[in-house]
Amino acid sequence: MPGELSVVTEQLPKSQVGMTIEVPADVVDATYERVLSRLASKAKIEGFRPGRAPRALVEARIGSAVLREEVVETMVPEVVRQALDEKSIDPIDNPDVQVVELERGRPARLKATVSVMPEVQLGEARAFHTELPPVEVTDEMLERRLEALRDPVAEITPVEREVRMGDLAIIDVEVEAGGKIVDSETRKATEAEVREGVLLPELIAVLPGTFTGESREARVTFPADYGTAELAGKEATIRVKVQGVKEKVLPDLDDALAKSLSGGKQETAEAFRQAVREELDAAAKAVRKMELEEAAVKALVDASAVEVPDSLVERELTSQLESLERTLDRQGLKLDRYLQYIGKSLDEWMAGERPEADARLKVDLVLAEFARREGLDPSDEEVTAFLEEQAALDEELRSQVGQLKKSAAARRYFASRLRRRRVLDRLVEIASS
């Protein structure tokens, strides 16, 4: 290992630390001798048995440039590792090292740049009070839910009239993008419910009022992650021709239907209505809690300051790209073809995803610092208990509890989930007080 080093550090932007390292001349010379001995032991020079050739001859044969390169590869990792230890620097990636000076008989000088976990200047969470409107389940919301529950047992009847909202339209569908028909999206006599959340909004806008035999078309921009690669991120024309119209008539909610829909849990229509209202109320409160969590997190993150290291962003983007490749692979598509479809190079895709990756990492770093300050990091015992609790809710995990407890990666995952749950609960508590 290297001897006494001289290490001078400086703080650099983007959570980087610069190090200027001076290595004593005797360490440089000792490394040269060690490397030369290793090379000489392997050298095959005519007239000498392996390892018996004079060192001067070996050095002349391999050349000073090759010898210096071997010395650099041998000495630099050891020197940088010792410098990091001496300065108690915990890097998050491999240091970028430049050899400024290195020759026999003289001290060597290196410059290294290393990324470290950034310092988070945490905002004062207690200064934020988030108020949201009270939760209210209206009669209109209740009626819409009751309609949805009765929908599977609705009576469907063909009608001779125009398409109306809530109808089932029998349509032929054709999609054109880039002047070509996308065969995989073509449908004949397919049944489509004319309802928000079922049909594309662009089709909802043109179908009502259409009679059998008439055609309509709409311009649609498909999302970048759309399952059909030819349409991902593209603008297309969807043409539909109405072949028929069916009306959906919901049955009245009486006691018999209420008992059937509830699996016998409610005997009367009124009891069923009350149970559905309570379910809606619980769901609304859960949504409101999520909204409050999001508002509290945003307030804390906006009030905090942290420079996300480029190395962390690159790691996040690499992970995101690998996930995208796995998704595409399941669809039988290669990444380069997907990029062609969306009209972007890999660099352009990375540049487009970088702002969101940076924002996600800022949230993670701020919440991690909040957890540390508030003492919310779970103990090993708490992680084990949480793992068991979650496994009990999942049939697939239930059979793997023993393996999960022994897996360091699994424990880190469940520890992260538990920490995040505690952080959100604490932020909501603070924001609501």
PELIN-V442627 format. One record per residue. N is the residue number from 1. PHI is phi in whole degrees, -180 to 180 (NA if undefined). PSI is psi as a letter, one per 30 degrees, with the letter a starting at -180 (999 if undefined). OMEGA is omega in degrees with one decimal (NA if undefined). Layout:
BEGIN
n: <N,N>
phi: <PHI,PHI>
psi: <PSI,PSI>
omega: <OMEGA,OMEGA>
END
This chain:
BEGIN
n: <1,2,3,4,5,6,7,8,9,10,11,12,13,14,15,16,17,18,19,20,21,22,23,24,25,26,27,28,29,30,31,32,33,34,35,36,37,38,39,40,41,42,43,44,45,46,47,48,49,50,51,52,53,54,55,56,57,58,59,60,61,62,63,64,65,66,67,68,69,70,71,72,73,74,75,76,77,78,79,80,81,82,83,84,85,86,87,88,89,90,91,92,93,94,95,96,97,98,99,100,101,102,103,104,105,106,107,108,109,110,111,112,113,114,115,116,117,118,119,120,121,122,123,124,125,126,127,128,129,130,131,132,133,134,135,136,137,138,139,140,141,142,143,144,145,146,147,148,149,150,151,152,153,154,155,156,157,158,159,160,161,162,163,164,165,166,167,168,169,170,171,172,173,174,175,176,177,178,179,180,181,182,183,184,185,186,187,188,189,190,191,192,193,194,195,196,197,198,199,200,201,202,203,204,205,206,207,208,209,210,211,212,213,214,215,216,217,218,219,220,221,222,223,224,225,226,227,228,229,230,231,232,233,234,235,236,237,238,239,240,241,242,243,244,245,246,247,248,249,250,251,252,253,254,255,256,257,258,259,260,261,262,263,264,265,266,267,268,269,270,271,272,273,274,275,276,277,278,279,280,281,282,283,284,285,286,287,288,289,290,291,292,293,294,295,296,297,298,299,300,301,302,303,304,305,306,307,308,309,310,311,312,313,314,315,316,317,318,319,320,321,322,323,324,325,326,327,328,329,330,331,332,333,334,335,336,337,338,339,340,341,342,343,344,345,346,347,348,349,350,351,352,353,354,355,356,357,358,359,360,361,362,363,364,365,366,367,368,369,370,371,372,373,374,375,376,377,378,379,380,381,382,383,384,385,386,387,388,389,390,391,392,393,394,395,396,397,398,399,400,401,402,403,404,405,406,407,408,409,410,411,412,413,414,415,416,417,418,419,420,421,422,423,424,425,426,427,428,429,430,431,432,433>
phi: <NA,-61,-86,-68,-110,-109,-125,-117,-112,-146,-80,-117,-62,59,56,-117,-121,-97,-127,-107,-115,-110,-106,-55,-61,-67,-70,-60,-64,-63,-68,-57,-65,-65,-67,-64,-64,-66,-68,-66,-69,-105,-69,-115,-120,-57,96,-130,-70,-52,86,-105,-70,-59,-63,-61,-69,-61,-64,-66,-71,-83,90,-67,-67,-65,-61,-64,-61,-66,-64,-59,-64,-82,-87,-59,-58,-67,-65,-65,-60,-67,-63,-64,-64,-63,-97,52,-101,-107,-75,-107,-155,-73,-62,-93,-115,-121,-86,-81,-149,-160,-155,-60,78,-133,-62,-92,-131,-123,-122,-131,-121,-134,-88,-128,-60,-73,-83,-102,-91,-78,-70,-86,-61,-70,-83,-106,-123,-104,-115,-126,-57,-64,-76,-143,-96,-84,-62,-64,-62,-63,-65,-63,-69,-65,-64,-64,-70,-86,-55,-62,-109,-71,-89,-112,-131,-63,-133,-103,-160,-75,-71,-125,-59,94,-75,-102,-101,-92,-134,-95,-124,-138,-118,-121,-138,61,80,-125,-79,-89,-60,-66,-101,-76,-134,-119,48,-91,-93,-131,-82,-85,-152,-60,90,-109,-95,-60,-56,-64,-78,-57,-73,-113,-76,-55,94,-87,-96,-57,95,-90,-121,-138,-141,-144,-91,-134,-104,-82,-66,-64,-99,-61,-63,-88,-61,-63,-107,-59,73,-106,-93,-143,-109,-105,-110,-127,-122,-79,-106,178,-133,-125,-97,-107,-114,-79,-74,-66,-86,-109,-62,-64,-68,-60,-65,-68,-67,-92,66,87,-74,-117,-89,-127,-64,-66,-64,-66,-60,-65,-64,-66,-61,-65,-63,-64,-63,-64,-66,-64,-67,-65,-65,-63,-63,-64,-63,-67,-60,-62,-65,-67,-63,-60,-63,-67,-66,-62,-87,-102,-129,-159,-94,-78,-61,-58,-64,-68,-65,-62,-65,-65,-66,-63,-63,-66,-66,-64,-64,-62,-62,-64,-64,-65,-62,-65,-92,74,-126,-92,-60,-63,-68,-60,-63,-63,-62,-89,70,-133,-83,-61,-63,-68,-63,-62,-64,-69,-86,-60,-59,-68,-62,-62,-66,-62,-67,-62,-60,-60,-68,-66,-68,-65,-69,-62,-61,-65,-65,-89,67,-100,-66,-76,-80,-59,-65,-69,-64,-61,-64,-67,-60,-63,-64,-69,-65,-66,-93,-128,-61,-68,-71,-57,-83,-116,-55,-59,-67,-63,-63,-87,-85,-64,-65,-65,-65,-63,-64,-71,-64,-65,-64,-67,-61,-64,-61,-65,-62,-64,-61,-68,-65,-64,-60,-68,-66,-90,-81>
psi: <l,l,b,k,l,j,k,k,l,k,k,l,l,h,h,l,k,k,k,j,k,k,k,k,e,e,e,e,e,e,e,e,e,e,e,e,e,e,e,e,f,f,k,j,k,k,f,k,l,k,f,f,k,k,e,e,e,e,e,e,e,f,k,e,e,e,e,e,e,e,e,e,f,e,e,e,e,e,e,e,e,e,e,e,e,e,g,h,k,j,l,g,l,k,k,j,k,k,j,e,k,j,l,k,g,l,k,l,k,l,k,k,k,k,k,l,k,l,k,k,j,k,l,j,e,f,f,k,j,k,k,l,k,l,k,k,j,l,e,e,e,e,e,e,e,e,e,e,e,f,e,f,g,l,k,k,k,k,l,i,a,l,k,l,k,f,l,j,k,j,l,k,k,k,k,k,k,g,g,k,k,j,e,f,f,k,k,k,h,k,k,k,k,i,k,k,f,e,l,k,e,e,e,e,f,f,e,k,f,k,l,k,f,l,l,l,l,k,k,k,j,k,l,f,g,k,e,j,e,f,f,j,g,l,k,l,k,k,k,k,k,k,f,l,k,k,k,k,j,k,l,k,j,a,e,e,e,e,e,e,f,g,g,g,e,k,f,l,e,e,e,e,e,e,e,e,e,e,e,e,e,e,e,e,e,e,e,e,e,e,e,e,e,e,e,e,e,e,e,e,e,e,f,l,k,k,j,k,k,e,e,e,e,e,e,e,e,e,e,e,e,e,e,e,e,e,e,e,e,f,g,g,k,l,e,e,e,e,e,e,e,f,h,k,l,e,e,e,e,e,e,e,f,e,e,e,e,e,e,e,e,e,e,e,e,e,e,e,e,e,e,e,e,f,h,f,k,l,l,e,e,e,e,e,e,e,e,e,e,e,e,f,f,j,e,e,f,e,f,g,e,e,e,e,e,f,k,e,e,e,e,e,e,e,e,e,e,e,e,e,e,e,e,e,e,e,e,e,e,e,f,f,999>
omega: <178.8,178.4,-177.1,179.7,169.5,-175.4,176.5,-178.0,174.1,177.8,179.3,177.8,177.8,175.4,176.3,177.5,175.2,178.2,170.0,-172.5,174.3,-177.5,-179.0,-178.6,-178.7,176.4,177.3,-178.6,-179.9,178.9,176.4,-178.2,-179.2,-179.8,-179.0,177.5,179.9,179.5,-179.2,-179.1,-179.0,-173.7,175.1,-177.9,-176.3,179.1,-179.4,173.5,-179.9,177.8,-176.6,-178.9,178.5,-177.0,-179.9,179.0,178.0,-179.0,178.4,-177.5,-176.8,177.4,-175.6,-178.2,178.8,179.2,-179.8,179.1,177.9,178.8,178.7,-177.8,180.0,-170.4,-171.2,-179.6,180.0,-178.2,-178.6,179.1,180.0,179.9,178.4,178.9,-177.7,-178.1,179.5,178.7,-179.7,-175.5,175.9,173.1,179.3,179.7,172.7,-171.1,175.3,177.1,-177.2,-178.2,178.3,174.8,-177.6,173.7,-178.8,175.1,175.2,178.7,-179.7,170.6,-179.2,174.3,-176.5,176.2,178.1,176.4,-174.2,173.9,-179.0,173.2,-170.6,173.9,-179.0,-176.0,-176.5,179.8,-176.2,175.1,-176.1,178.0,175.6,179.8,179.9,179.6,178.2,174.2,-176.6,176.6,179.5,177.7,179.8,-178.5,178.2,179.5,178.5,176.0,-179.8,179.7,178.8,-175.3,-178.1,-178.7,179.9,175.5,-176.8,-174.1,174.6,-180.0,177.9,178.2,-179.8,177.3,175.9,176.6,-179.5,178.6,166.8,-179.9,175.2,-171.6,165.8,-176.6,175.8,-178.8,179.9,177.7,179.3,179.3,-179.1,176.3,178.1,-173.3,-176.6,-179.1,-178.5,179.8,175.9,176.5,178.2,-177.5,-178.7,178.3,-177.6,-175.4,178.4,-178.8,177.9,176.8,174.7,179.6,-179.2,177.5,175.6,-176.5,-173.2,-174.1,-179.3,-178.5,-179.4,178.4,176.7,-178.7,179.6,-179.5,175.3,175.5,-178.1,175.2,-175.4,171.5,-177.0,179.0,-177.1,-178.7,-179.4,-172.8,177.8,-171.1,-178.5,-176.9,-176.1,178.3,-175.5,171.7,-176.6,174.8,176.3,178.0,178.2,174.7,-177.6,178.9,179.9,-179.0,175.6,178.7,179.5,-179.0,-179.0,177.2,175.5,178.2,175.9,-176.5,-178.0,-179.9,178.9,179.6,180.0,-177.6,-177.7,-177.7,178.3,-177.9,178.2,-176.3,-175.8,178.3,-178.7,178.2,179.2,178.5,-179.2,179.7,178.8,177.8,179.3,176.9,178.1,179.4,179.0,179.3,179.9,178.7,177.8,177.8,179.5,177.2,177.6,178.3,179.1,176.6,-179.1,-179.9,-179.5,178.6,-179.9,-179.9,-179.5,-178.5,179.8,-178.4,-177.7,179.9,176.5,175.0,-178.7,179.6,178.9,-178.0,177.3,178.6,179.0,179.1,178.6,179.7,177.8,178.1,179.6,179.6,178.3,177.8,177.9,179.5,178.3,178.9,179.4,-179.3,178.1,178.6,179.9,-176.6,177.8,-176.2,-176.7,177.5,177.9,179.9,175.9,-178.5,-178.0,174.7,179.9,169.7,178.3,179.4,179.4,177.4,-180.0,-179.3,179.7,-178.9,-173.5,-178.3,-179.9,177.7,178.8,-179.2,178.5,-179.1,177.4,177.5,-179.1,-177.3,-179.9,-178.9,176.6,178.2,176.7,178.6,-179.8,-178.3,-176.2,-179.3,-175.7,178.5,-176.4,174.4,178.0,-179.2,180.0,177.0,178.8,-179.8,-180.0,177.8,179.5,179.7,-179.6,179.6,179.9,-179.4,-175.5,-175.4,-178.7,-179.7,-174.5,-177.6,-176.3,-174.3,-178.9,179.8,-179.1,-180.0,-177.6,-176.7,179.0,-179.8,179.7,-179.8,177.2,-179.7,-178.5,175.9,179.1,178.8,-179.5,178.6,-179.5,178.3,-179.6,179.7,-178.7,178.2,-178.7,179.9,177.5,177.9,-179.8,-176.6,-176.5,-175.4,NA>
END
